[in-house]
Amino acid sequence: MTRISPHGKRWGMRILLFVLILISGFAAHSARPISGTVERDASGVYLIADSSCVRYLINTKSPDAEISVRKLSTGDTLTASGVLDYGTCTAVIESVDYVGLRKMLGYWHSADGLITVRDFNSLSFYPITLNDFQNGQSYNGVDPIVYRYSMTPSDGKDWVLFLSDSTSTTFATIRFNKSRATMKIYDSDTGNVTRTLYLNKWGNLK
C-alpha cells in the first residue's frame, strides 16, 4: 500500500481549497432570480432590493433586458435573472421575467364593466357600466370576477398579461396611453384576438 507523504497531503489540500474557491466564485456570479423596486433619476436606473446595499445601479447584459428596463418607471417592480454585486452595488440583469407597473394600479372603466387593480398580483372585474355607477348603482353590490395576473415585457409598447380565474388561464396584451389603455384578450389555442377592451382610468388608489 502506497503512503501519501505529509507534503503530498498539503498539496492535495491546497488543490482542493483552490477548486472550492473557484466553485464558490462561479456560484456567486451565476444568474439567479432577483427582485425589487425600480428607482429612476438623472444618474441612472436603480433597483431597491432587500439586501445590503441601499440601491443597486442596474446594468443590463442583453438588448432585450435593456429595452425592458428602459420602459420601467420609478415605483415599478421587476423580477429578473441576474446577479447582485454587493461590492459595487450593481444589479447585473440578463433578462427581465416579470414586472409590476404603477400605472396599472387604480380604477378603470370600459363599455363592458369596471376594473379595479389594487396590487401587482390581482384585479377585479365588475360587470357594471360607468353610467349605472354614476346613476347610483354601487359596484360593491356586484359580485366581481377576481383574476390573478402576472405581467411580462413584450416588443414595442405592449405588455403581456397572464390572467387566471377560478376556472381557466388566458393571456392578453395591454398598451398604455396616458390615462387610457387598450387590452386585447387572445384565444390560448389559436392565438386569435377574442376581445378588445378600451379602458379609461377614472381614479387612482386612495
C-alpha positions, 0 to 999 in steps of 0.5 A, spaced: 500 500 500 502 506 497 503 512 503 501 519 501 507 523 504 505 529 509 507 534 503 503 530 498 497 531 503 498 539 503 498 539 496 492 535 495 489 540 500 491 546 497 488 543 490 482 542 493 481 549 497 483 552 490 477 548 486 472 550 492 474 557 491 473 557 484 466 553 485 464 558 490 466 564 485 462 561 479 456 560 484 456 567 486 456 570 479 451 565 476 444 568 474 439 567 479 432 570 480 432 577 483 427 582 485 425 589 487 423 596 486 425 600 480 428 607 482 429 612 476 433 619 476 438 623 472 444 618 474 441 612 472 436 606 473 436 603 480 433 597 483 431 597 491 432 590 493 432 587 500 439 586 501 445 590 503 446 595 499 441 601 499 440 601 491 443 597 486 445 601 479 442 596 474 446 594 468 443 590 463 447 584 459 442 583 453 438 588 448 432 585 450 433 586 458 435 593 456 429 595 452 425 592 458 428 596 463 428 602 459 420 602 459 420 601 467 418 607 471 420 609 478 415 605 483 415 599 478 417 592 480 421 587 476 423 580 477 429 578 473 435 573 472 441 576 474 446 577 479 447 582 485 454 585 486 454 587 493 461 590 492 459 595 487 452 595 488 450 593 481 444 589 479 447 585 473 440 583 469 440 578 463 433 578 462 427 581 465 421 575 467 416 579 470 414 586 472 409 590 476 407 597 473 404 603 477 400 605 472 396 599 472 394 600 479 387 604 480 380 604 477 378 603 470 372 603 466 370 600 459 363 599 455 363 592 458 364 593 466 369 596 471 376 594 473 379 595 479 387 593 480 389 594 487 396 590 487 401 587 482 398 580 483 390 581 482 384 585 479 377 585 479 372 585 474 365 588 475 360 587 470 357 594 471 357 600 466 360 607 468 353 610 467 349 605 472 355 607 477 354 614 476 346 613 476 347 610 483 348 603 482 354 601 487 359 596 484 360 593 491 353 590 490 356 586 484 359 580 485 366 581 481 370 576 477 377 576 481 383 574 476 390 573 478 395 576 473 402 576 472 405 581 467 411 580 462 415 585 457 413 584 450 416 588 443 414 595 442 409 598 447 405 592 449 405 588 455 403 581 456 398 579 461 397 572 464 390 572 467 387 566 471 380 565 474 377 560 478 376 556 472 381 557 466 388 561 464 388 566 458 393 571 456 392 578 453 396 584 451 395 591 454 398 598 451 398 604 455 396 611 453 396 616 458 390 615 462 387 610 457 389 603 455 387 598 450 387 590 452 386 585 447 384 578 450 387 572 445 384 565 444 390 560 448 389 555 442 389 559 436 392 565 438 386 569 435 384 576 438 377 574 442 376 581 445 378 588 445 377 592 451 378 600 451 379 602 458 379 609 461 382 610 468 377 614 472 381 614 479 387 612 482 388 608 489 386 612 495 
